[in-house]
Amino acid sequence: MRMSGVLSTSAVFVSVLMTSSMASARGLKEIARSKELRICLTTGLSTKATPAGCTDKCQFSGYLFDIVKPFSAEIEKKTHAKTKFIKIEWEDQFKNKEGKIVKEAAYQPELLANGKCDIYPNLITKREWHNNKSIDHAVVFPSRTMLLVSKKSNISVFKDLAGKTGGVLDSSGAKKFIDGWNTKDFKSNPIKTKAMDFDEAAKAVDAGQIDFTMNDADAAMWAAKKEFKNTKAVLPIGEPDIITWVVRKEDQEIKNEIDAF
């Protein structure tokens, strides 16, 4: 009897978990029912939001938005829904219910779990720690990490990074690269870092305030060619990356639409 009770309680617990997971799923039927597709955009070099400092009812532009807009139009045709474009911060994408990013913990990022966002189309590099999260990646293209440096920079080979100052987010893959290099390759003359997102860091490189920043090749080359005339993209770093859009794990229908697009 005791074992039966445990099994019964466990079954209820699993059922609650599954029901909770399904409640947050938003396939095409749910998007049609709610009459809203929710796409959450981070701003930077690839996406601009106006007016400056807007938090709601922003007007978006930029090369990434130019890709996202026709995709949303396709979903609108199929569901008769309207797209709501929502501005968020980069690190908001993986925060839990308590507003923290815990890489080793298993959870669904809160903005996906609570239904505020259906898609993060922000060219997210697939990382090993993402496997702990209840998300799925729609692959957009392969890439490599590259450095963005000043055109006057003497950084041309890896060893030139010794003692230099880079602008990267503390939670980023770039910071992980640098921390690893400092414990081995540059132990006697470590790279210094300043906590900056890529947009802020690229501006600092352009102004000669820091030595370098890092991002996926498409972002680094776009910045050098289109945004900051005093910079150049150099030195592919690490293994090839996979650049993705992110959806809820249970939203395979939306993922399939992205893959087909």
C-alpha positions as CSV (number, residue, x, y, z in Angstrom):
1,M,0.0,0.0,0.0
2,R,2.8,2.3,0.9
3,M,4.5,1.7,-2.5
4,S,1.2,2.2,-4.3
5,G,0.8,5.5,-2.6
6,V,4.3,6.6,-3.7
7,L,3.6,5.6,-7.3
8,S,0.3,7.3,-7.3
9,T,1.9,10.5,-5.9
10,S,4.7,10.3,-8.5
11,A,2.2,9.8,-11.3
12,V,0.3,12.9,-10.2
13,F,3.6,14.9,-10.0
14,V,4.7,13.9,-13.5
15,S,1.2,14.6,-14.8
16,V,1.4,18.1,-13.3
17,L,4.8,18.7,-14.8
18,M,3.6,17.6,-18.2
19,T,0.5,19.7,-18.0
20,S,2.5,22.7,-17.0
21,S,4.9,22.2,-19.9
22,M,2.0,21.8,-22.4
23,A,0.3,24.9,-21.0
24,S,3.2,27.0,-22.2
25,A,3.3,25.5,-25.7
26,R,2.2,27.8,-28.5
27,G,2.0,26.1,-31.8
28,L,0.2,27.7,-34.8
29,K,-3.2,26.9,-33.5
30,E,-2.5,28.7,-30.2
31,I,-1.0,31.6,-32.1
32,A,-4.1,31.8,-34.2
33,R,-6.3,31.6,-31.2
34,S,-4.5,34.3,-29.4
35,K,-4.2,36.3,-32.6
36,E,-0.6,37.2,-31.7
37,L,2.9,36.0,-32.6
38,R,5.4,37.2,-30.0
39,I,9.0,37.8,-31.3
40,C,11.5,39.1,-28.8
41,L,14.4,41.2,-30.2
42,T,17.6,42.3,-28.7
43,T,19.1,45.5,-30.0
44,G,22.6,46.2,-31.2
45,L,24.4,46.4,-34.5
46,S,22.0,43.9,-36.2
47,T,18.7,45.4,-34.9
48,K,17.9,49.0,-34.0
49,A,15.0,50.3,-32.0
50,T,13.6,53.8,-32.0
51,P,12.9,56.1,-30.4
52,A,16.1,55.8,-28.4
53,G,15.5,54.2,-25.0
54,C,12.1,52.9,-25.9
55,T,10.8,49.9,-23.8
56,D,7.4,49.5,-25.5
57,K,6.0,50.2,-29.0
58,C,9.5,50.4,-30.4
59,Q,10.0,50.7,-34.2
60,F,12.6,48.2,-35.3
61,S,15.1,48.2,-38.2
62,G,18.4,46.6,-39.3
63,Y,19.6,43.6,-41.2
64,L,18.3,41.0,-38.8
65,F,14.9,42.6,-38.6
66,D,14.8,42.6,-42.4
67,I,15.1,38.8,-42.2
68,V,12.6,38.4,-39.3
69,K,9.9,40.5,-40.8
70,P,9.2,38.3,-43.9
71,F,9.2,35.2,-41.7
72,S,6.6,36.8,-39.4
73,A,4.6,37.7,-42.4
74,E,4.5,34.0,-43.5
75,I,3.2,33.0,-40.0
76,E,0.6,35.8,-40.1
77,K,-0.7,34.4,-43.4
78,K,-1.1,31.0,-41.9
79,T,-2.6,32.0,-38.6
80,H,-4.3,35.4,-39.3
81,A,-2.4,36.6,-36.3
82,K,-0.5,39.9,-35.9
83,T,3.2,40.0,-34.9
84,K,4.1,41.7,-31.7
85,F,7.8,42.7,-31.7
86,I,9.1,43.0,-28.2
87,K,12.4,44.6,-27.1
88,I,14.4,42.7,-24.5
89,E,18.0,42.7,-23.3
90,W,20.4,40.1,-24.5
91,E,20.8,38.4,-21.1
92,D,17.0,38.3,-20.5
93,Q,16.8,35.4,-23.0
94,F,18.1,32.8,-20.6
95,K,17.1,34.2,-17.2
96,N,15.0,32.0,-14.9
97,K,11.9,33.0,-12.9
98,E,14.2,34.6,-10.3
99,G,15.8,36.8,-13.0
100,K,19.1,34.9,-13.0
101,I,21.1,32.9,-15.6
102,V,22.1,29.6,-14.0
103,K,24.0,27.7,-16.7
104,E,24.1,24.3,-14.9
105,A,20.4,24.3,-13.8
106,A,17.6,22.8,-15.8
107,Y,14.7,25.2,-16.6
108,Q,12.9,26.9,-19.4
109,P,13.9,30.6,-19.7
110,E,11.2,32.6,-18.1
111,L,10.3,34.8,-21.1
112,L,9.5,31.6,-23.1
113,A,7.9,29.8,-20.1
114,N,5.5,32.6,-19.3
115,G,4.5,33.1,-23.0
116,K,5.9,36.6,-23.4
117,C,8.1,35.4,-26.2
118,D,7.6,32.7,-28.8
119,I,10.8,33.2,-30.7
120,Y,14.3,34.6,-30.0
121,P,15.6,35.2,-33.5
122,N,18.7,37.0,-32.3
123,L,21.4,34.8,-34.0
124,I,22.2,32.9,-30.8
125,T,25.3,30.8,-30.8
126,K,24.4,27.2,-29.6
127,R,26.3,26.4,-26.4
128,E,26.7,23.2,-24.5
129,W,25.0,24.6,-21.4
130,H,21.8,25.3,-23.5
131,N,21.3,21.5,-23.3
132,N,20.1,22.1,-19.7
133,K,17.3,24.4,-20.9
134,S,13.9,23.4,-22.2
135,I,14.5,25.1,-25.6
136,D,15.3,24.1,-29.1
137,H,17.5,25.7,-31.7
138,A,16.5,26.3,-35.3
139,V,19.9,26.4,-37.2
140,V,20.3,29.5,-39.4
141,F,24.0,29.1,-40.5
142,P,27.4,28.0,-39.3
143,S,29.9,30.6,-38.2
144,R,33.2,31.3,-36.4
145,T,34.1,33.8,-33.6
146,M,36.2,36.7,-34.8
147,L,37.9,39.6,-33.2
148,L,37.0,43.2,-34.0
149,V,40.0,45.5,-33.6
150,S,41.1,48.9,-34.7
151,K,42.6,49.3,-38.1
152,K,45.7,50.8,-36.4
153,S,45.9,47.7,-34.1
154,N,49.0,45.5,-34.0
155,I,46.9,42.5,-33.3
156,S,47.4,40.1,-36.2
157,V,48.2,36.8,-34.5
158,F,47.0,35.1,-31.4
159,K,50.0,36.0,-29.2
160,D,49.4,39.7,-29.8
161,L,46.4,39.5,-27.4
162,A,48.8,39.3,-24.4
163,G,48.1,42.2,-22.0
164,K,45.4,43.7,-24.2
165,T,42.0,44.9,-23.1
166,G,38.8,43.4,-24.5
167,G,35.2,44.4,-24.1
168,V,32.9,41.3,-23.5
169,L,29.9,40.4,-21.4
170,D,30.8,38.5,-18.2
171,S,28.3,35.7,-19.1
172,S,29.4,35.4,-22.7
173,G,31.3,32.6,-24.6
174,A,33.9,35.3,-25.4
175,K,34.6,35.8,-21.7
176,K,35.0,32.0,-21.3
177,F,37.5,32.0,-24.1
178,I,39.6,34.8,-22.5
179,D,39.5,33.2,-19.0
180,G,40.8,30.0,-20.5
181,W,43.6,31.8,-22.3
182,N,44.6,33.7,-19.2
183,T,45.1,30.5,-17.2
184,K,47.3,29.0,-19.9
185,D,48.6,31.1,-22.8
186,F,48.7,34.5,-21.1
187,K,49.3,33.6,-17.5
188,S,52.3,35.9,-17.2
189,N,50.6,38.8,-19.1
190,P,46.8,38.2,-18.9
191,I,44.1,39.8,-21.1
192,K,42.1,42.4,-19.2
193,T,38.4,42.7,-19.7
194,K,35.7,45.3,-19.4
195,A,32.0,44.2,-19.1
196,M,30.3,45.5,-22.3
197,D,27.8,44.2,-24.8
198,F,29.0,44.0,-28.4
199,D,27.5,47.3,-29.5
200,E,29.1,49.2,-26.7
201,A,32.4,47.4,-27.1
202,A,32.5,47.9,-30.9
203,K,32.1,51.7,-30.3
204,A,34.9,51.6,-27.8
205,V,37.2,49.8,-30.2
206,D,36.3,52.3,-32.9
207,A,37.2,55.2,-30.5
208,G,40.5,53.5,-29.4
209,Q,39.3,53.0,-25.8
210,I,39.8,49.2,-25.8
211,D,41.9,46.9,-27.9
212,F,39.3,44.4,-29.1
213,T,35.9,42.7,-28.8
214,M,34.6,39.4,-30.1
215,N,31.5,38.1,-31.8
216,D,30.3,35.8,-34.5
217,A,31.9,36.4,-37.9
218,D,28.8,37.9,-39.5
219,A,28.4,40.5,-36.7
220,A,32.1,41.3,-36.6
221,M,32.4,41.8,-40.3
222,W,29.1,43.7,-40.5
223,A,30.4,46.1,-37.8
224,A,33.7,46.6,-39.6
225,K,32.2,47.1,-43.1
226,K,29.0,49.0,-42.3
227,E,29.1,50.6,-38.8
228,F,32.6,51.5,-37.6
229,K,35.1,52.9,-40.2
230,N,38.1,52.6,-37.9
231,T,37.8,48.8,-37.2
232,K,38.5,45.5,-39.0
233,A,37.6,41.9,-38.3
234,V,40.5,39.5,-37.8
235,L,41.6,36.2,-36.3
236,P,38.9,33.5,-36.4
237,I,38.8,31.9,-32.9
238,G,37.9,28.4,-31.7
239,E,35.8,25.8,-33.4
240,P,33.0,26.6,-35.9
241,D,29.8,27.8,-34.2
242,I,26.1,27.1,-35.0
243,I,24.0,30.3,-35.2
244,T,20.4,29.8,-34.3
245,W,16.9,31.1,-33.5
246,V,15.6,29.7,-30.2
247,V,12.1,28.5,-29.4
248,R,10.5,26.4,-26.6
249,K,11.4,22.7,-26.6
250,E,7.7,21.8,-27.1
251,D,7.1,24.2,-30.0
252,Q,8.4,21.9,-32.7
253,E,5.8,23.3,-35.1
254,I,7.3,26.8,-34.9
255,K,10.8,25.3,-35.2
256,N,9.7,23.5,-38.4
257,E,8.4,26.7,-39.8
258,I,11.7,28.4,-39.2
259,D,13.7,25.5,-40.7
260,A,11.5,25.6,-43.8
261,F,11.8,29.4,-44.1
